[in-house]
Amino acid sequence: MTMIILEGTDCCYKSTVADKLSKELGYPVIKGSSFELAKSGNEKLFEHFNKLADEDNVIIDRYIYSNLVYAKKFKGYSILTEEQQRTIEKKIRDKAKVIYLHADPKVIKQRLRDRGDEYITERDIEPVLELYNQVIDEMGLHMNSWDTNEWNSDEIVEDIIHLIGW
């Protein structure tokens, strides 16, 4: 039973890595956190994340940690309470591999210029990275990290497959 959770700011290969892992492992990719979901209220948000915690052999593209980051940065969105976060972490502790994908802000900004995004702008990148650092320091689970400026998506996928012992 394995749950792979991909976290990180925009333009750091989360969706690319998720898709490649899905092809290699045969696990479905589930979008875990989103701006739309965070508009639904705390109870629905917690219900969604808690239900995902029961899943096995899945890849989650953004989960509770992205919610904690983006809901703090962009006001008006629901956010998990610390108690709700700990409840979910307790459920997934023995099966989840949390992967944090990141890069230098300059690299992320260039990728963002190349790709575009409907929610995030270049000026959001540094504050979001700072919030990820805070959330990571406070998280209750071990996290593995890759700098996507130094590692390409194929290398990251290969390492994650090795990490989960597949």
GUDOKOL-500505 format. One line per 4 residues: their letters; for each residue y, z, x of C-alpha. Coordinates in nm, 4 decimals. Last residue first. Layout:
GUDOKOL-500505
A> Y,Z,X ~ ... .
END
This chain:
GUDOKOL-500505
WGIL> -0.0909,-0.6505,0.9059 ~ -0.0050,-0.3271,1.0796 ~ 0.3227,-0.2679,0.8972 ~ 0.5141,-0.2829,1.2245 .
HIID> 0.3326,-0.5980,1.3416 ~ 0.4376,-0.7804,1.0243 ~ 0.7889,-0.6429,1.0752 ~ 0.7955,-0.7720,1.4337 .
EVIE> 0.6842,-1.1233,1.3330 ~ 0.9417,-1.1300,1.0530 ~ 1.2165,-1.0255,1.2952 ~ 1.1158,-1.2946,1.5445 .
DSNW> 1.1183,-1.5592,1.2700 ~ 1.4602,-1.4417,1.1430 ~ 1.6261,-1.4727,1.4823 ~ 1.6915,-1.1697,1.6995 .
ENTD> 2.0026,-1.0998,1.9094 ~ 2.2727,-1.1736,1.6512 ~ 2.0433,-1.0432,1.3810 ~ 2.0499,-0.6960,1.5359 .
WSNM> 1.7275,-0.5356,1.4138 ~ 1.6716,-0.1815,1.2826 ~ 1.3823,0.0345,1.1712 ~ 1.4519,0.3284,0.9397 .
HLGM> 1.2866,0.6654,0.8956 ~ 1.3474,0.8186,0.5533 ~ 1.5803,1.0915,0.4253 ~ 1.9025,0.8984,0.4622 .
EDIV> 2.2167,1.0819,0.5751 ~ 2.2757,0.9034,0.9068 ~ 2.1803,0.5723,0.7444 ~ 2.4357,0.6304,0.4669 .
QNYL> 2.7134,0.6984,0.7181 ~ 2.6285,0.3941,0.9327 ~ 2.6016,0.1789,0.6190 ~ 2.9467,0.3015,0.5167 .
ELVP> 3.0927,0.1940,0.8517 ~ 2.9282,-0.1494,0.8149 ~ 3.0798,-0.1836,0.4652 ~ 3.4252,-0.0866,0.5953 .
EIDR> 3.3959,-0.3420,0.8795 ~ 3.2764,-0.6270,0.6533 ~ 3.5149,-0.5958,0.3577 ~ 3.8029,-0.7808,0.5291 .
ETIY> 3.5818,-1.0885,0.5636 ~ 3.5346,-1.1084,0.1871 ~ 3.2470,-0.9964,-0.0337 ~ 3.1909,-1.0638,-0.4045 .
EDGR> 3.1528,-1.4403,-0.4625 ~ 3.0285,-1.5154,-0.1129 ~ 3.0877,-1.7982,0.1317 ~ 2.8253,-1.9505,0.3610 .
DRLR> 3.0143,-2.0713,0.6692 ~ 3.3001,-1.8218,0.6364 ~ 3.0447,-1.5439,0.5738 ~ 2.8487,-1.6494,0.8812 .
QKIV> 3.1689,-1.6331,1.0847 ~ 3.2500,-1.2896,0.9400 ~ 2.8990,-1.1638,1.0181 ~ 2.9292,-1.2776,1.3805 .
KPDA> 3.2679,-1.1096,1.4213 ~ 3.1337,-0.7904,1.2595 ~ 2.8502,-0.7689,1.5164 ~ 2.5131,-0.7897,1.3466 .
HLYI> 2.2919,-0.5961,1.1069 ~ 1.9475,-0.5837,0.9502 ~ 1.8198,-0.2405,0.8483 ~ 1.4482,-0.2303,0.7644 .
VKAK> 1.3031,0.0560,0.5615 ~ 0.9232,0.0625,0.5705 ~ 0.8042,0.2331,0.2555 ~ 0.4529,0.3659,0.1868 .
DRIK> 0.4443,0.7367,0.2630 ~ 0.8054,0.8213,0.1750 ~ 0.8266,0.6077,-0.1414 ~ 0.8103,0.8804,-0.4075 .
KEIT> 1.0023,1.1385,-0.1985 ~ 1.2742,0.8823,-0.1265 ~ 1.3138,0.8215,-0.4996 ~ 1.3622,1.1890,-0.5806 .
RQQE> 1.5921,1.2302,-0.2774 ~ 1.8194,0.9489,-0.4021 ~ 1.8275,1.0964,-0.7542 ~ 1.9254,1.4383,-0.6148 .
ETLI> 2.1979,1.2827,-0.3989 ~ 2.3379,1.1126,-0.7080 ~ 2.2929,0.7392,-0.7409 ~ 2.6014,0.5262,-0.7835 .
SYGK> 2.7480,0.3393,-1.0778 ~ 3.0187,0.0835,-1.0055 ~ 3.3897,0.1162,-1.0814 ~ 3.5094,0.1357,-0.7237 .
FKKA> 3.3905,-0.1048,-0.4560 ~ 3.3261,0.0654,-0.1224 ~ 3.1356,0.3679,-0.2530 ~ 2.9308,0.1539,-0.4928 .
YVLN> 2.8602,-0.0868,-0.2061 ~ 2.7192,0.1689,0.0360 ~ 2.5169,0.3938,-0.1956 ~ 2.3810,0.0914,-0.3827 .
SYIY> 2.2863,-0.0717,-0.0534 ~ 2.0932,0.2431,0.0333 ~ 1.9078,0.2490,-0.2989 ~ 1.7554,-0.0954,-0.2613 .
RDII> 1.8425,-0.4301,-0.1107 ~ 1.5896,-0.7151,-0.0984 ~ 1.2720,-0.5270,-0.1895 ~ 0.9496,-0.6713,-0.0506 .
VNDE> 0.6410,-0.5739,-0.2445 ~ 0.2872,-0.4552,-0.1728 ~ 0.3112,-0.1575,-0.4073 ~ 0.5552,-0.0787,-0.6886 .
DALK> 0.6089,0.2772,-0.8165 ~ 0.9442,0.3115,-0.6359 ~ 1.0625,0.0055,-0.8295 ~ 1.0485,0.2134,-1.1493 .
NFHE> 1.2668,0.4805,-0.9873 ~ 1.5202,0.2199,-0.8771 ~ 1.5485,0.0742,-1.2287 ~ 1.5556,0.4148,-1.4032 .
FLKE> 1.8195,0.5373,-1.1568 ~ 2.0422,0.2373,-1.2324 ~ 1.9812,0.2674,-1.6055 ~ 2.0840,0.6345,-1.5947 .
NGSK> 2.3837,0.5779,-1.3669 ~ 2.5477,0.3028,-1.5701 ~ 2.4852,-0.0707,-1.6115 ~ 2.7639,-0.1902,-1.3787 .
ALEF> 2.5511,-0.1094,-1.0720 ~ 2.2921,-0.3612,-1.1929 ~ 2.5468,-0.6425,-1.1918 ~ 2.6744,-0.5501,-0.8451 .
SSGK> 2.3205,-0.5716,-0.7170 ~ 2.0334,-0.3583,-0.5942 ~ 1.6599,-0.4218,-0.5823 ~ 1.6099,-0.7960,-0.5856 .
IVPY> 1.2317,-0.8134,-0.5800 ~ 1.0389,-1.0353,-0.3401 ~ 0.6694,-1.0782,-0.4180 ~ 0.4112,-1.0081,-0.1467 .
GLEK> 0.1888,-1.2937,-0.0211 ~ 0.2128,-1.1589,0.3326 ~ 0.3304,-1.4640,0.5267 ~ 0.5151,-1.6432,0.2454 .
SLKD> 0.6729,-1.3187,0.1224 ~ 0.7721,-1.2263,0.4761 ~ 0.9512,-1.5607,0.5102 ~ 1.1358,-1.5135,0.1795 .
AVTS> 1.2364,-1.1556,0.2617 ~ 1.3523,-1.2547,0.6123 ~ 1.5759,-1.5258,0.4654 ~ 1.7014,-1.2923,0.1924 .
KYCC> 1.7902,-1.0194,0.4409 ~ 1.9252,-1.2595,0.7063 ~ 2.2372,-1.0616,0.8069 ~ 2.4934,-1.2575,0.6046 .
DTGE> 2.5831,-0.9751,0.3655 ~ 2.5488,-0.6187,0.4821 ~ 2.2207,-0.4491,0.5449 ~ 1.8980,-0.3335,0.3837 .
LIIM> 1.5489,-0.4778,0.3544 ~ 1.2872,-0.2498,0.1995 ~ 0.9220,-0.3300,0.2715 ~ 0.6811,-0.1452,0.0430 .
TM> 0.3233,-0.1148,0.1544 ~ 0.0000,0.0000,0.0000 .
END
